[in-house]
Amino acid sequence: MKKGTLLFFVLFMGVSGLQAKSTAEELKAKHVQEQMQKEKRFAKEQKFYQGKEYNLSEQKVDPNDLDSIPDIKPDYDFDMTDVYRDDI
């Protein structure tokens, strides 16, 4: 009886050890896949941030067009007395 129980525990521990190794390998493979996806996304974002593949010449402003925009003069007569009033 003791030998059968001992054999059962040895087999059970061996099987669970194999499962632990396989799950560890699966987790490692999953982690590697996630990191590869992050690297691909990073490479794609870097292409965007560096702007080497984009033609932005259509968005440039012509300096001659800026002359037709009127200047807005600042309003320097700001009065703070209304801010400190107590009767509101």
CORCORQUI-V657898 format. One record per backbone hydrogen bond with DSSP energy under -0.5 kcal/mol. NH is the residue of the N-H (numbers start at 1). CO is the residue of the C=O. If there is no record, write none. Layout:
NH CO
NH CO
//
This chain:
5 1
6 2
7 3
8 4
9 5
10 6
11 7
12 8
13 9
14 10
15 11
16 12
17 13
18 14
19 15
20 16
21 17
22 18
23 19
24 20
25 21
26 22
27 23
28 24
29 25
30 26
31 27
32 28
33 29
34 30
35 31
36 32
37 33
38 34
39 35
40 36
41 37
42 38
43 39
44 40
45 41
46 42
47 43
48 44
49 45
50 46
51 47
52 47
53 47
54 51
56 54
59 56
60 57
63 61
65 62
66 62
67 63
67 64
68 65
69 66
73 71
76 74
80 78
83 80
84 80
85 82
//
